[in-house]
C-alpha cells in the first residue's frame, strides 16, 4: 500500500468491539508511523481513545452525511473497522482516495481496497477478525496483538474518589446491554461476590448503566460484604478509572468486561448465549465460565425457553475460579 500522510480509522460502535479492535489500530499506527492518525467514533465510545497512545485525534461521528461533510478533503486513507454500508458510503462521499475494509453489506464497489471475510477468522476472537481485514487489504500485521488500555492518571483518581474507600475492592458487573439472555442471575453474583470478598477481606463495587441500577441495588441488598452501587453514576472515563482499581471483576459478557481485560484486571466472565470464542475477554488474566448446552451459543437477546445456559453455572464454580485467579 502506498504511503499516506493523513489516515482515518472508523471505529466500531460499541465498547467491547472497540477494545477488540485496538490491536488493529496499533497495526495501522505501525504501518504508517509518520502519518497523522485520527479516529472517527460514536460519541459514547470516542472518549476511550484518550487511553490509546498513538492516536493523534478523535472525531465524534454525527451521522453519514454530516460526517462526510466534516471529513471531506482531509485524509488520504480511510480504514473501516465496522462492516456497514453506511460507513463505506461516508468515506466515499467524502472523497477519501483510498478506502479499505471488508466487502460486506454490499459495499464492495465503494471501497478501493477490499477483501472477503476469511474462513480462518471465523470462530476466533474478533481481535483476529479485524487484523485479518488489514492483511487482506495490504496493511502489514506484525507481532502478537496488543489490546491494552492505559488508564490516565486523572481517570484513576476519579475512580478512587467514587469508590471513596481504600478497599481492597472487587467488582460485580451484572448487566449486559444486548439483552437478558447474557445475564447471570443477580442472587448468584451476590453469593459468589460474598465468598470472594470474605476470603480476600474486600469490599464490593457494583458497576453498570443507569438502566441496571435496580439489578445493582438488588445485589447490594443480598451482600453481607460492604458494597458501593455505582450503576448509572460513572462516565466512560470514570468507569475505566473504577475498573483500574479493582483486584477482580465478576462479570457477564459486556463492555465493562472488555475494558477490565484491556486494563489487565483479573476477571471471571460468565458466558451463555454469546460465543466465547469470538467475544471472550482477550486477556491472560481472564477466565470464562460456561456450561455446554445444546442451544448455546444462540446469540438471542432473550431466552425463549428456560435460560439453562446461565442457570447451570453454579456459584461455587465461579467463586473458585475467582479465588484461584487472584491467588495466582
VEXVOFI-842989 format. One record per residue (C-alpha): residue number from 1; x, y, z. Coordinates in steps of 0.001 Angstrom, whole numbers, plus 500000, padded with zeros to 6 digits. Layout:
<sites>
<site NUM; <X; Y; Z>> ...
</sites>
This chain:
<sites>
<site 1; <500000; 500000; 500000>> <site 2; <501314; 503453; 499115>> <site 3; <502341; 505884; 501883>> <site 4; <499692; 508087; 503472>> <site 5; <500164; 511280; 505449>> <site 6; <496643; 511506; 506888>> <site 7; <494864; 508311; 507993>> <site 8; <491327; 507963; 509323>> <site 9; <490176; 504857; 511193>> <site 10; <486405; 504439; 511507>> <site 11; <485870; 502856; 514924>> <site 12; <483344; 500166; 515848>> <site 13; <480201; 501412; 517577>> <site 14; <480308; 499527; 520885>> <site 15; <482771; 499472; 523761>> <site 16; <483583; 495759; 523544>> <site 17; <484186; 495924; 519798>> <site 18; <486380; 498991; 520239>> <site 19; <488569; 497100; 522719>> <site 20; <488834; 494046; 520472>> <site 21; <489835; 496278; 517557>> <site 22; <492680; 498028; 519411>> <site 23; <495371; 495647; 518091>> <site 24; <494269; 496554; 514551>> <site 25; <494518; 500270; 515345>> <site 26; <498058; 499699; 516576>> <site 27; <498831; 497767; 513387>> <site 28; <497705; 500800; 511355>> <site 29; <499879; 503039; 513518>> <site 30; <502943; 500822; 512854>> <site 31; <502201; 500633; 509137>> <site 32; <502082; 504436; 508833>> <site 33; <504499; 505632; 511539>> <site 34; <504829; 509208; 510295>> <site 35; <501184; 509764; 509365>> <site 36; <498632; 511718; 511370>> <site 37; <496256; 509048; 512654>> <site 38; <492741; 510088; 513594>> <site 39; <489718; 508048; 514679>> <site 40; <486074; 508683; 513803>> <site 41; <483898; 507216; 516569>> <site 42; <480416; 507381; 518004>> <site 43; <480132; 509841; 520932>> <site 44; <479604; 507108; 523522>> <site 45; <482950; 505427; 522717>> <site 46; <485027; 508341; 521399>> <site 47; <486487; 509242; 524779>> <site 48; <488025; 505803; 525183>> <site 49; <490709; 506631; 522617>> <site 50; <492267; 509077; 525089>> <site 51; <493640; 505923; 526743>> <site 52; <495178; 504653; 523477>> <site 53; <498679; 506010; 522761>> <site 54; <499389; 506594; 519079>> <site 55; <496019; 508113; 518199>> <site 56; <496571; 511782; 517321>> <site 57; <492948; 512963; 517476>> <site 58; <489382; 511696; 517737>> <site 59; <486331; 512959; 515868>> <site 60; <482813; 512255; 517070>> <site 61; <480548; 510725; 514425>> <site 62; <477275; 512596; 513880>> <site 63; <475787; 510533; 511064>> <site 64; <476530; 509632; 507463>> <site 65; <476072; 512962; 505665>> <site 66; <477360; 515222; 508479>> <site 67; <480433; 513012; 508803>> <site 68; <481093; 513084; 505058>> <site 69; <480916; 516873; 505012>> <site 70; <483164; 517228; 508070>> <site 71; <485965; 514989; 506786>> <site 72; <485924; 515952; 503093>> <site 73; <489397; 516558; 501710>> <site 74; <491191; 515871; 504987>> <site 75; <492512; 512289; 504627>> <site 76; <494474; 510157; 502171>> <site 77; <493330; 506810; 503561>> <site 78; <490301; 505504; 505464>> <site 79; <490312; 502152; 507281>> <site 80; <486828; 500877; 508098>> <site 81; <486559; 498547; 511094>> <site 82; <482716; 498271; 511049>> <site 83; <481071; 496179; 508334>> <site 84; <478219; 498520; 507418>> <site 85; <477338; 500056; 504065>> <site 86; <476848; 503435; 505750>> <site 87; <480455; 503710; 506926>> <site 88; <481740; 502981; 503407>> <site 89; <479278; 505462; 501888>> <site 90; <480521; 508134; 504296>> <site 91; <484186; 507920; 503263>> <site 92; <483265; 507506; 499568>> <site 93; <481077; 510600; 499711>> <site 94; <483897; 512454; 501494>> <site 95; <486179; 511714; 498533>> <site 96; <488901; 509942; 500505>> <site 97; <491155; 508441; 497789>> <site 98; <491964; 505109; 499477>> <site 99; <489113; 503293; 501269>> <site 100; <489764; 499911; 502919>> <site 101; <487527; 497333; 504545>> <site 102; <485682; 494067; 504304>> <site 103; <483458; 493682; 501234>> <site 104; <480354; 493202; 503388>> <site 105; <476821; 494630; 503277>> <site 106; <477014; 495256; 499518>> <site 107; <479621; 497995; 499916>> <site 108; <482441; 496491; 497855>> <site 109; <482106; 498970; 494936>> <site 110; <482604; 501888; 497357>> <site 111; <485987; 500557; 498530>> <site 112; <489283; 500877; 496686>> <site 113; <490821; 498024; 498700>> <site 114; <488517; 495246; 499813>> <site 115; <488613; 491622; 500916>> <site 116; <486213; 488889; 501903>> <site 117; <485998; 487617; 505451>> <site 118; <488461; 484692; 505543>> <site 119; <487334; 481376; 506925>> <site 120; <490290; 481444; 509335>> <site 121; <488791; 484495; 511079>> <site 122; <485559; 482700; 511978>> <site 123; <485160; 481123; 515435>> <site 124; <488211; 483033; 516705>> <site 125; <488496; 486155; 518795>> <site 126; <487332; 489255; 516956>> <site 127; <490851; 490556; 517542>> <site 128; <491866; 488351; 514602>> <site 129; <488803; 489341; 512561>> <site 130; <489954; 492966; 512455>> <site 131; <493591; 492070; 511866>> <site 132; <492641; 489692; 509032>> <site 133; <490907; 492573; 507268>> <site 134; <494089; 494639; 507412>> <site 135; <496120; 491776; 505972>> <site 136; <493513; 491311; 503253>> <site 137; <493823; 494918; 502071>> <site 138; <497611; 495033; 502245>> <site 139; <498344; 496568; 505651>> <site 140; <501162; 494744; 507431>> <site 141; <500229; 492960; 510667>> <site 142; <503161; 492136; 512919>> <site 143; <503735; 490568; 516302>> <site 144; <501265; 489485; 518980>> <site 145; <498088; 491563; 519276>> <site 146; <498213; 494429; 521772>> <site 147; <494750; 495258; 523077>> <site 148; <495828; 497061; 526221>> <site 149; <494491; 500308; 527625>> <site 150; <496471; 502770; 529725>> <site 151; <494252; 504373; 532355>> <site 152; <495097; 508094; 532514>> <site 153; <496004; 509291; 535998>> <site 154; <493061; 511669; 536145>> <site 155; <490650; 508818; 535371>> <site 156; <492216; 506635; 538051>> <site 157; <491968; 509442; 540595>> <site 158; <488319; 509950; 539766>> <site 159; <487734; 506209; 540221>> <site 160; <489324; 506394; 543661>> <site 161; <487041; 509276; 544592>> <site 162; <483944; 507373; 543506>> <site 163; <484947; 504291; 545497>> <site 164; <485613; 506559; 548487>> <site 165; <487467; 503908; 550493>> <site 166; <490844; 502213; 550461>> <site 167; <489356; 498802; 549774>> <site 168; <490597; 496380; 548534>> <site 169; <487742; 496278; 546046>> <site 170; <486316; 493534; 543888>> <site 171; <483770; 494405; 541224>> <site 172; <480487; 492957; 540046>> <site 173; <479112; 493821; 536610>> <site 174; <475653; 492165; 536497>> <site 175; <474319; 493814; 533354>> <site 176; <474734; 493356; 529618>> <site 177; <473396; 495850; 527104>> <site 178; <472386; 493337; 524429>> <site 179; <469680; 491604; 526484>> <site 180; <468776; 489435; 529446>> <site 181; <469990; 486226; 527777>> <site 182; <473573; 487338; 528510>> <site 183; <472973; 487934; 532223>> <site 184; <473791; 485569; 535058>> <site 185; <471342; 485604; 537952>> <site 186; <471721; 488553; 540416>> <site 187; <471461; 486340; 543511>> <site 188; <474323; 484189; 542205>> <site 189; <476506; 487213; 541560>> <site 190; <475844; 488270; 545162>> <site 191; <476647; 484834; 546576>> <site 192; <479863; 484467; 544562>> <site 193; <480980; 488007; 545419>> <site 194; <480372; 487371; 549122>> <site 195; <482552; 484251; 549073>> <site 196; <485411; 486080; 547367>> <site 197; <485040; 489236; 549463>> <site 198; <485066; 487263; 552699>> <site 199; <488178; 485312; 551709>> <site 200; <490030; 488390; 550463>> <site 201; <488821; 490921; 553029>> <site 202; <487373; 493054; 550260>> <site 203; <484531; 495438; 549576>> <site 204; <482281; 495091; 546530>> <site 205; <481772; 497748; 543846>> <site 206; <478780; 497133; 541573>> <site 207; <479119; 498792; 538171>> <site 208; <476782; 499259; 535248>> <site 209; <474481; 501679; 533477>> <site 210; <471574; 503645; 534909>> <site 211; <469210; 501056; 533402>> <site 212; <470952; 498401; 535527>> <site 213; <470601; 500319; 538785>> <site 214; <467796; 498093; 540086>> <site 215; <469928; 494992; 539492>> <site 216; <472822; 496605; 541300>> <site 217; <470727; 497556; 544301>> <site 218; <469216; 494076; 544451>> <site 219; <472692; 492537; 544572>> <site 220; <473822; 495034; 547214>> <site 221; <470822; 494115; 549386>> <site 222; <471840; 490442; 549244>> <site 223; <475507; 491018; 550103>> <site 224; <476996; 490653; 553530>> <site 225; <480170; 492423; 552403>> <site 226; <480241; 496250; 552351>> <site 227; <479100; 497403; 548908>> <site 228; <479004; 500520; 546742>> <site 229; <476462; 500697; 543895>> <site 230; <477864; 502789; 541042>> <site 231; <475354; 501832; 538327>> <site 232; <474490; 504982; 536409>> <site 233; <476989; 507106; 538361>> <site 234; <480025; 506898; 536065>> <site 235; <481037; 508360; 532750>> <site 236; <483023; 506071; 530459>> <site 237; <486288; 507600; 531729>> <site 238; <485177; 507205; 535351>> <site 239; <484180; 503592; 534734>> <site 240; <487660; 502893; 533385>> <site 241; <489075; 504588; 536480>> <site 242; <486982; 502438; 538817>> <site 243; <487807; 499223; 536950>> <site 244; <491525; 500024; 537023>> <site 245; <491444; 499990; 540845>> <site 246; <489753; 496589; 541237>> <site 247; <491534; 493436; 542356>> <site 248; <488982; 491310; 540495>> <site 249; <485814; 491644; 538394>> <site 250; <482927; 489175; 538231>> <site 251; <481045; 489915; 535039>> <site 252; <478817; 488953; 532145>> <site 253; <479904; 489269; 528508>> <site 254; <479775; 493066; 528240>> <site 255; <481634; 496285; 527551>> <site 256; <482980; 496566; 531121>> <site 257; <484314; 493006; 530808>> <site 258; <486389; 494022; 527784>> <site 259; <487556; 497225; 529476>> <site 260; <488752; 495289; 532508>> <site 261; <490541; 492796; 530262>> <site 262; <492318; 495608; 528416>> <site 263; <493379; 497144; 531738>> <site 264; <494861; 493830; 532915>> <site 265; <492353; 493446; 535743>> <site 266; <491779; 489782; 536727>> <site 267; <488237; 488776; 535822>> <site 268; <485853; 485864; 535691>> <site 269; <483250; 486118; 532923>> <site 270; <480065; 484046; 532814>> <site 271; <479058; 483179; 529238>> <site 272; <475822; 481684; 527996>> <site 273; <474061; 482905; 524870>> <site 274; <477092; 484511; 523214>> <site 275; <480095; 482924; 521536>> <site 276; <483012; 482871; 523973>> <site 277; <485408; 482032; 521155>> <site 278; <484657; 485273; 519299>> <site 279; <483796; 487779; 522046>> <site 280; <485586; 486370; 525068>> <site 281; <487951; 488629; 527033>> <site 282; <491328; 488972; 525333>> <site 283; <493489; 488754; 528435>> <site 284; <495783; 486218; 530116>> <site 285; <494214; 487291; 533426>> <site 286; <490667; 486283; 532451>> <site 287; <488725; 483078; 532888>> <site 288; <485496; 482189; 531126>> <site 289; <482937; 480073; 532967>> <site 290; <480206; 478392; 530939>> <site 291; <478255; 475165; 530657>> <site 292; <477644; 473205; 527474>> <site 293; <474018; 473208; 526382>> <site 294; <472529; 472147; 523072>> <site 295; <471146; 475622; 522385>> <site 296; <474171; 477802; 523185>> <site 297; <475525; 479989; 521814>> <site 298; <472189; 481120; 520360>> <site 299; <473035; 484863; 520121>> <site 300; <469473; 485775; 521112>> <site 301; <468602; 488821; 523211>> <site 302; <466038; 486989; 525314>> <site 303; <465935; 483272; 526132>> <site 304; <462764; 481677; 524663>> <site 305; <462964; 478649; 526987>> <site 306; <464447; 478249; 530477>> <site 307; <467793; 480145; 530371>> <site 308; <469590; 476874; 531052>> <site 309; <472960; 478115; 529769>> <site 310; <473128; 480531; 532690>> <site 311; <471194; 478595; 535321>> <site 312; <473617; 475678; 535064>> <site 313; <476554; 477899; 536051>> <site 314; <476940; 477457; 539801>> <site 315; <478064; 479918; 542459>> <site 316; <480819; 477709; 543829>> <site 317; <482442; 477255; 540438>> <site 318; <482578; 480990; 539755>> <site 319; <483916; 481729; 543247>> <site 320; <486561; 479006; 542983>> <site 321; <487760; 480286; 539614>> <site 322; <487952; 483800; 541035>> <site 323; <489886; 482800; 544142>> <site 324; <492352; 480703; 542131>> <site 325; <492850; 483582; 539726>> <site 326; <493606; 486249; 542341>> <site 327; <495815; 483836; 544269>> <site 328; <497917; 483199; 541191>> 
</sites>
